[in-house]
Amino acid sequence: MTPRDAADDNTPGRGPGRWSDLDRPPLNAAALRRALVRDGGLWSELRVVQRTGSTNSDLVALAEGGGAAEGTVLVAEEQTAARGRLDRRWTAPPRSGLFFSVLLDPAEIPVERWGWLPLLTGVAVATGLSRAAGVDTALKWPNDLLVTVDGEERKAGGILAERAGDHGVVIGVGLNVTLRASELPVPQAGSLALAGAAGTDRDPLLRGVLRSLEQWYARWREAGGDPAASGLQETYAAGCATLGREVRAELPGDRSITGEAVAVDGDGRLVLATAQGVQEPVGAGDIVHLRPA
């Protein structure tokens, strides 16, 4: 699906439904570019589109066709075919969240360390939201963003990384910002507003998250992708709600492992201590939290 770039026209009444919900004004693309795109910085281009299928799919196609450079940011006010891990689909009302993808090109970093990029993004998003929204965001391994609503952990967002060509990695972030209780797709979902965020203006939230991502990505690259030397491994573990819990890892091939999540190793894998006394690293799979931390 071809994205429609209508976000620079903030004139009320232009385009169907743009101002149908006054609590959810459109993003100001021009102001975001002025704040984030600068000489010597990571972000080279920022585009806001009114509606598209998936920002990740669009940006992967642009990158593979030579139409996007490292640091390109593609933001959608609405996604109609958004994807999560395991090709799961989800939708949200227009302008109710932050739905964006970024193109990174860590060509000088060993490929075996690229698996840290989704975890790095989780740390960056959590850090940025703490500063910009005044809300605590926990990380569920490997790619979920959790908030607390009425004393319960709820998923407020997720992260999806995909290869784009030989050296590119597209990382997509979906974050529920003003989603109301009546709009939740499942009872386990949440949003920043429902978690009592001090601010839900999406412009400063996006600026805060992208600035945090730029800082963490620079630290990781300067350390040659080493998660320990960059401080990424320690910071991720400190904010990971999965560690210290009894979990079930649902693995490809209809296998599952149950154990206590005791560490995130140097490859970004979750290490489970099983009842058999074995420590088993899990590199991919669905994680189910079985008891509180």
DRENTOR-856712 format. One record per atom (N, C-alpha, C, CB): y, x, z; residue in one letter. Coordinates in pm, whole numbers, plus 50000, padded with zeros to 5 digits. Atoms other than C-alpha are relative to their C-alpha. Last residue first. Glycine has a CB too. Example, Ala and Ser with C-alpha at 12.3 -4.5 7.8 and 13.67 -1.06 7.14 Angstrom:
! DRENTOR-856712
498814991849994s
498945136750714s
501094992350073s
500465004149858s
498815008950000a
495505123050780a
501205009050000a
500034990150125a
This chain:
! DRENTOR-856712
499944985949960a
489185083753984a
500155001250150a
501175007249929a
498674993949986p
488185047553936p
499915014750041p
500834992450104p
499465002349865r
484635039353821r
501375006750008r
499045005650112r
500895008549922l
482745035653493l
500494997550142l
498645006050006l
499804997049859h
485355048653249h
499184990350083h
501514999350039h
499805011949917v
483895044352900v
500145004550145v
498814989949984v
500164997649858i
484285073452658i
500324987050074i
500915011750049i
499235009449918d
483675068252288d
499715002750146d
499674985449963d
500675011949949g
482425098352097g
500954991150075g
498865003850089g
499595012350070a
483235133351980a
499224988450059a
499775001049845a
498914997350092g
483115168352128g
500514987849928g
499585009949901g
499955010850097v
481055161752440v
501225002449910v
500084986150070v
498715002450066p
480105191852649p
499884989149894p
500535013049937p
500115002150144e
477005188752871e
501374997249940e
499034988349970e
498635002050047q
476775202853220q
499984999549848q
500965011350052q
499604993250123v
473205197553337v
501474997149972v
499124995749880v
499484986949966g
472175189153693g
500445008249881g
499005007550076g
501074990050016q
469915160653587q
500485014150031q
499434999449859q
500845001149881a
472435135453725a
498855010049996a
499454985950013a
500955011149995t
474825147153453t
499185000350128t
499075000449879t
501064995549910a
477925168753479a
499054988350020a
500585005250137a
500595009549907l
480035159753175l
498935006850083l
499424988049925l
501234995149940v
482345184152996v
499514989950104v
500215014150064v
500145005249865l
484945168852763l
498645004350055l
500154984450003l
501095009449976r
485575190552461r
499974995650146r
498665006449962r
499495013649989g
488975205952386g
498924989650025g
500744996449877g
500035006150133d
487465238352260d
500494985650001d
498595000549943d
499074993050088g
488465257452572g
500024994949858g
499675014349998g
500244985850024d
486725231952793d
500985005949898d
498565002149952d
499774999350144v
488025199252936v
499915014749964v
501404993549958v
499094990250060a
486465196253280a
500244996649854a
499455014450013a
499584989549907v
484415176353532v
501015009849939v
498805007650046v
499164991650084a
483755142553374a
500645010750087a
501094991549927a
498634998349953e
480965129353595e
500755009249905e
500035005650145e
499804989249906g
477885117753411g
501435000450048g
499625013349939g
499245004249882t
476385093453167t
500115011750096t
499334987650069t
500174991149886i
475305103252817i
500864994650113i
500405014849964i
498985000649896s
474825079852522s
499635009650112s
500154985650054s
500334992849878r
473015080652190r
501114998050102r
499795015049971r
500435009249894d
473325054151918d
499495007350124d
498934990849948d
501465001050001g
473455080751643g
499464991550112g
499395013550007g
500575003850129p
477025090751719p
498484999850005p
500475009749891p
499984989750102l
477805092752090l
499484994749867l
499175012050044l
500785006350105e
478745067852359e
500155008549875e
500464985249975e
499594995450132a
479905088952652a
499064993749898a
499995015649990a
501095000550098r
479545070252979r
500575004049865r
499364985749993r
499745005750132v
481875079953258v
498704999049920v
501045008249924v
501305002450060e
481895087453630e
500254992749868e
499064991650096e
500595013350002r
485385099353701r
498565000549949r
500834990549913r
500315004449865g
486885132253813g
499334986450007g
501234999850080g
500614990049913l
488525138453478l
499824994750142l
500865012750002l
501455000150014t
489145107653265t
499335009650097t
499605003549857t
500575009749908a
492705101553382a
498494999749996a
500554986349971a
501145007150058c
493875133353211c
499344990950103c
498975010049945c
499625013750033g
497375143753316g
498874991549948g
501085000249900g
499235005949889a
496495175653503a
500344985449973a
501285008050023a
500915003349890a
493755183953251a
500744993250115a
499305012650052a
500805011550041y
496245182152964y
499084995650115y
499165003349874y
499155011949995t
498675204653146t
499234987649960t
501215001849908t
499715003449861e
496015230953219e
500814987150010e
500765011550069e
501255004349937q
494705231352861q
500254995450144q
498975011449998q
500415013350044l
498185231852709l
498764995150074l
499745000149852l
499865009449889g
499575260952910g
499514986049966g
501424999350043g
498855008850024s
500085280752590s
500274990450114s
499784992249873s
498774992050000a
497815308852708a
501254991549980a
499935010649891a
499744994949866a
495055284252799a
501325007550005a
498855009250046a
499595010849911p
495115263552480p
500305004750141p
498934989650005p
500804998349878d
495175294252252d
500434989350102d
500185014550060d
500895011349983g
496605281851921g
499135000750125g
499134998849882g
501104998950095g
498045316051841g
499004988650011g
499295012950020g
501174994649929a
500135315052158a
498795001249908a
499654991250122a
499604986749952e
503355310651956e
498845006950073e
501224999050093e
500024990750114r
501635282151775r
500365014150045r
500984995549891r
501404998350043w
500835263752099w
499905009949885w
499394986449957w
500684992049898r
504345268652238r
498575003349957r
499994992550135r
499484986450008a
505915256451912a
499315009150102a
501515000050023a
500584994050122y
503655225751904y
500475014449985y
500394991749876y
501394996649972w
504605217652264w
499335006749880w
499234987650040w
500074989449900q
508345219452193q
498565004350026q
500654995450131q
499514987650059e
508215199551870e
499865011750098e
501464998449956e
501054995250091l
506045172952035l
500425013149933l
499694989449894l
501084994649917s
508565169652319s
498875005549914s
499464989250094s
499504987349944r
511405165652071r
498945006650087r
501294997650081r
500024989950106l
509365139651882l
500555013450048l
500804995149879l
501384996450032v
508595119652198v
499975011049895v
499224987749951v
500614992649890g
512175119952324g
498595004749969g
499984991650124g
499374986849992r
513685110251989r
499335008450109r
501514998850028r
500514992150111l
511155082051953l
500605014050000l
500284993149866l
501414997049975l
511955068752300l
499435008749889l
499204987150011l
500134988549908p
515695072552242p
498555003250032p
500754997350129p
499354988250054d
515435050351930d
499935011950096d
501464996949967d
500934991450073r
512835026352071r
500665012449941r
499354992249890r
499294997850127d
515035011352340d
499225010249919d
501485004850025d
500895003050112t
512415002552602t
500735000549866t
499374986350019t
499325002350127g
514025017752912g
498994997449890g
500885012049964g
498575001049974a
513115018553281a
500794997449872a
500505012750066a
499204988750049a
509505011253196a
501484997650025a
499755002249850a
498764998549926g
507904984453415g
500855011849957g
499705001350142g
500194989949896a
504304987553294a
501295002850077a
499495012949938a
500855005849897l
504624954753103l
499755009750115l
498684995649940l
499255010649932a
507554969552912a
499194993950113a
500424989049900a
499034993849910l
505675001652834l
500774989450078l
500975008949922l
498814995150069s
502794981752692s
500935006450101s
500724988549924s
498775000249922g
499304970952785g
501155004849916g
499855008550125g
498834993750061a
495894963552639a
501214998950092a
500304993749864a
499904986149955q
492734956652842q
501215007349943q
498745007549963q
499494999149862p
493154918952807p
500195014250049p
499074992950094p
501145000849909v
492814921652427v
500545001450142v
498925011249969v
501185002950083p
495314916552142p
498724998550082p
499825010949899p
501024989849987l
498214913552389l
498774996549916l
499605001950148l
500264993750129e
500914890552253e
498875010350005e
501245006649949e
500545010150092s
501124866052544s
499625005949865s
501004988949980s
501345003849956a
501534895152786a
499354990249904a
500054993950141a
500035009249887r
504474908252588r
498584996250034r
500834987449970r
501035010250013l
504524938952363l
499944991650128l
498615006449971l
499525012749943t
507824957052414t
498974988849987t
501304995849933t
498794998349919v
506664993252370v
500414986850066v
501155005349913v
499435013149969n
503104994552240n
501195001850093n
498944990650065n
499645002149860l
502485029552106l
500624986250016l
500985011050048l
499645014049985g
500745040051786g
500224997150147g
498914990749941g
499845005249863v
500745077051706v
500354985349990v
501105007950080v
499375013049984g
499495093151386g
500024995750145g
499294989749916g
500285005849869i
498795129951333i
500794987050013i
500355009850115i
499145011449974v
498545143550981v
499574993950132v
499934989549884v
500575009549904v
497045178250957v
501044989050021v
499615007050136v
499215010149931g
497775200550660g
499184991650097g
500664991149901g
499384994949878h
496125233250563h
500714989350082h
500975010749966h
500644988249942d
493635226150284d
500565003850137d
500155011649908d
500064988050081g
494635190750196g
499365011450075g
501375003849953g
499265003150121a
495525165050460a
500055012749915a
501444994750032a
499684988850087r
493165164850757r
500744995049876r
498725007749960r
500764999450125e
493365135250990e
500435012349920e
500214987149917e
499734988150082a
494465130851352a
499095000149879a
499825013050083a
501014997750103l
494645096851528l
500425012049915l
499804987349911l
499654988950089i
496455090151855i
498865002149903i
500305013050081i
501064991150043g
496435058952071g
500515010049898g
498844992049942g
499844993150127g
498655035752264g
498825009049970g
501275008250001g
498725003150063a
499225012752558a
500165006949865a
501145003850091a
499724991550115k
495685011452697k
501294995349933k
498834999849900k
500045007050128r
495724994953038r
500295010049888r
501024988149997r
499764991550116e
494935008553383e
499864991849871e
499015011949999e
501144996850085e
495194981853648e
500415009349886e
499404987249943e
501004992149929g
497564978353942g
498795003749919g
499574992750117g
500555008049890d
499584950353784d
498835007150068d
499544986349948d
499425013450003v
500044971353468v
499314991750109v
499864993249858v
500485008649893t
499415008953485t
500784986849997t
500145006950139t
498955003349904v
499795028453162v
499394990850105v
501234993249929v
500195010549901l
497225046352948l
501254998050084l
498815003250090l
498874999349908l
497525066252626l
499924988050093l
501365000449923l
499355012449958d
494235070952441d
501125002950099d
498974990550062d
498795003350074n
493175101452237n
500714987350043n
499684998949857n
499164989250051p
490345122152377p
501394995749954p
499315006749887p
500574991250103w
490045116752663w
499294991549896w
499025010350062w
501445002049999k
492125090952846k
499415008149887k
499634984849987k
500744997350123l
495625103752906l
498524997450023l
500235014549952l
501184991649982a
497965089753172a
499265001249868a
499084994450109a
501025002650101t
501485076953111t
498855009750024t
500575001549856t
501114990649997d
503955074453397d
498964995749898d
499385001050141d
501295006249974v
507115055553306v
498925010749996v
499704988749896v
500225000749857g
510735066453325g
498714993250036g
501134992950065g
500255013849958a
511295057352962a
499794998650150a
498794994749929a
499175009750071a
512895088552813a
499834985750051a
499695000449854a
498574996949999r
511685115953049r
500834988449946r
500275012449919r
499604998449860s
508225102553131s
501515002250009s
499255011750066s
499805013349943l
507895090552773l
500425000750145l
498724991849988l
498805006250056g
508455125452633g
500294986450060g
499874998749851g
498824992949948t
505925141352866t
501294993549953t
499975014749958t
499895003149857a
503265115252790a
501245006550062a
498745004650074a
499585014049987v
503915118152417v
500194996450147v
498974990649934v
498615001250043a
503775156152426a
500524985850016a
500155004549854a
499154993849898v
500575157052632v
501484998249964v
499665015050015v
500055008449881g
498925132452395g
500875005350112g
498584998650048g
499135011550025t
500125152252094t
500014990650119t
499554992549874t
498624995349989l
498575183852238l
500974988449981l
500285011149898l
499784998849857l
495295164952281l
501425004850029l
498985009650063l
499855013549941p
495445153651918p
500255000550150p
498754991849973p
498775006850043l
496245189651811l
500114985650052l
500095000049850l
499085002149889w
493545206352022w
501234991849959w
500455013350057w
500445011549922g
490915201651753g
500884997150120g
498605002150044g
499245011650044w
492955225851542w
499594987450076w
499814997849852w
499075004149895r
491545254651746r
500814987749962r
500935011350033r
500765005049885e
488435259151530e
500904995850115e
499025010750047e
500355014150018v
490725261351227v
499264994550121v
499154998249875v
501415001850035p
492215294151348p
499604985350000p
499105007950097p
500825002249882i
496025290851358i
498544998449958i
500484987650080i
500264986949939e
498055306251073e
499104998950124e
501325006650038e
500884991750084a
497785274650861a
499645013350067a
500675002849866a
500294988549913p
499165251951135p
499115010349930p
499334995450130p
500684990350086d
500725228050881d
499745012850080d
500865003249872d
499944986449947l
501855196351057l
499185009249910l
499475000650146l
500784990250074l
502665162550904l
500235013850058l
500354999649850l
499314987550028v
503825134951138v
499055009349925v
500525006850132v
500894988750030s
502825098551166s
500855012149968s
499044996749883s
499524989250084f
504585068651321f
498945010649980f
501265006350060f
501134997750088f
504155034751484f
500435010849900f
499544986749926f
499744988250083l
506465029951781l
498725002949923l
500445012450086l
500484987149952g
506254995151926g
500505011349913g
498505000350005g
500435000949860s
507244958651907s
499555013450056s
498894989950014s
499014993949912r
509324963251589r
499624999050148r
501344993549977r
498994990650050p
507074939651391p
500955004550110p
500794993549888p
498825006450059p
504294923251596p
501005010449949p
500684990850102p
499015003049897a
501164944351650a
501194993449933a
500435012950079a
498695004150049t
497974950251452t
500904997250120t
499894987549909t
499205007349904w
494704968451511w
501354996649939w
500185008050130w
498755005750049r
491844982151310r
500744993250114r
499734990149885r
499665012949940r
489025005351421r
501374995549951r
499985000850154r
499495009450100d
488105032751174d
500254986150058d
499034999149885d
501175007550047l
486035051651435l
500414988749907l
499224994450119l
501254992550015r
489345062851590r
498884990649960r
499645007350131r
500234991349887g
492345040851526g
498755008349973g
499854991950131g
501354995849967r
493635025151209r
500005008650125r
499375007749884r
500024988249914a
496705005051120a
498575002950042a
500904998050124a
501384995050005a
496254980650832a
499885012750081a
499555002649854a
500925011150024t
499344958250849t
498545004449996t
500344993249872t
501174995450073q
501774982651006q
499014988449987q
499335012350072q
501205008449990e
505264971551108e
498895006449918e
500294985649951e
499665010849909e
508524989851178e
498814990650021e
501214992349949e
500045013650052a
506955020251018a
500424990150107a
498594996549948a
500025010349897v
507805056751083v
499974986349934v
501235001250094v
499985013350062l
507015086350859l
499814989550109l
498894998749889l
500305010949907v
507895120950991v
500134986849925v
500955000350125v
499665013450048t
507795151550766t
499534989850102t
499364997349861t
498885005649927g
507665183750966g
500464986649949g
501135009549998g
500225000249856e
505535202750721e
501244994750070e
499635014150052e
500074986649941a
506415192750367a
499704998850148a
501315007749978a
499544999249861a
505695160250184a
499805014250051a
499264989850091a
498745007149979g
505295150849819g
500525000450141g
499844986149959g
498884990650000g
502685176849723g
501344993550025g
500045007149870g
499345000150130g
500125150349628g
501195009349991g
500444986249967g
500974995250097e
497885158749923e
500575000049859e
498744991450005e
500264985749979a
500865155850156a
499055005449894a
499415002450140a
498814992350038l
502005122450015l
499745014950010l
501204996150086l
499885000650146a
498495107950032a
501205007949951a
500114985649953a
501074991750055v
498045119850392v
500105000349848v
498614994750043v
499564986149988l
501475105150473l
498915009649952l
500365003250145l
498884996950089d
500625070850336d
500365014850004d
501214991650036d
500505000150138s
497215069350501s
501095003849902s
499444986349964s
500884988650019n
498685079750836n
499505000849856n
498814999250095n
499174988150020t
501595055350807t
499135012449981t
500955002150120t
500264989949899s
499105027150757s
500875012149972s
498495004050002s
501345001749948g
499524994450567g
499745009550115g
498985002149891g
501004993250081t
503264994350528t
498624997450059t
500295015449992t
501365005249988r
506364976150645r
499085008149912r
499934985049962r
500075013249937q
510054983250700q
498574995750027q
500694989849912q
500305010550098v
509945020250634v
499844986850073v
498735003349917v
500435012349935v
511635047150841v
499794989549893v
501054995250107v
499845012150078r
511825082050692r
499474988250080r
499285001249864r
500405011749922l
512345114650871l
500334987649920l
500704999850139l
499665012750066e
512425148150693e
499524988750091e
499364999049857e
499324997350126s
512275184650803s
500454987349928s
499105007949909s
499935012350077w
511325181051168w
500885001749877w
500524988550086w
501275004050061l
510275214951302l
500174988349905l
498994996450107l
500855008649918g
513735228951366g
498734996249926g
500764987550041g
500774992349905g
515395258951204g
499104991850089g
500915007950083g
500424987050050d
518035237951032d
499275007650111d
501235008249949d
498994989449990r
518155203051177r
499435013049947r
500485001750147r
500174991150116v
516395169551144v
501135010350002v
500004991849865v
501274992750001l
516115153251488l
499865010149886l
498884990349992l
500404994349872a
519435138151598a
498845009749989a
499644988950095a
498944991149950r
521025132351258r
499565007050128r
501304992150025r
499984987850081r
517735118951124r
501065009850050r
500264996749852r
501184992149965l
517405094551413l
499975013049920l
498724992049975l
499724993349872a
520975082651359a
498825008650044a
500324989650108a
498984989850022a
520285075650991a
500305007650129a
501294993749945a
500564988350066a
517025057751066a
501025011249983a
499454996149866a
498874994950077n
518475033751321n
499575013249936n
501275002050092n
499644986049976l
515365015451436l
501185003949912l
498795009349974l
500614989550083p
515394977851402p
500445013850044p
500354997849854p
499174995850113p
516304954951693p
499325011049919p
501375004950049p
500664989250072r
513504940351905r
500835004049878r
498584995849957r
500414990149902d
514994918052174d
499385012149933d
499034993950099d
498854991849964l
516854899751895l
499695010050110l
501144991150044l
500204997849857d
513584887251748d
501085009750047d
498565005650031d
500585012349945s
514144871851404s
499765001250150s
498704996649928s
499345002749873w
516504900351318w
499464987250063w
501524998949981w
499624987349936r
514474916051038r
500624997750137r
500985007649911r
500514998049865g
512724883150960g
500455012550071g
498565000049996g
500545010949921p
513144883350586p
499555004550138p
498854993649927p
501454999049990g
515374910850448g
499464989250092g
499575013850049g
500574993650118r
519074915050504r
498515001150017r
500635013849975r
500285009650105g
520194889250761g
499435006149875g
501204992749966g
500735011949960p
521874913850992p
499804990549882p
500724992850113p
499165011850007t
522934945550809t
499214987750042t
500564998249858t
500075007249874n
520854974750930n
500904987750002n
500385009350113n
499115011450013d
520144988550585d
499874991650125d
499694991749872d
498644995049996d
518665022850655d
501034988949986d
500215010349892d
499514998449864a
515375006450751a
501425005450007a
499105009050076a
498865009049983a
514554991850414a
500735002650130a
499554985649994a
499004993649916d
512125017750287d
501244991250006d
500365014149946d
498685004250045r
509194997250158r
501045005550095r
500104984649992r
499055003949896p
505865014550200p
501344996349940p
500175011250102p
498784992050009t
503445013749907t
500984995650106t
500624998849860t
498815008550000m
500005000050000m
501245008850000m
500014990450122m
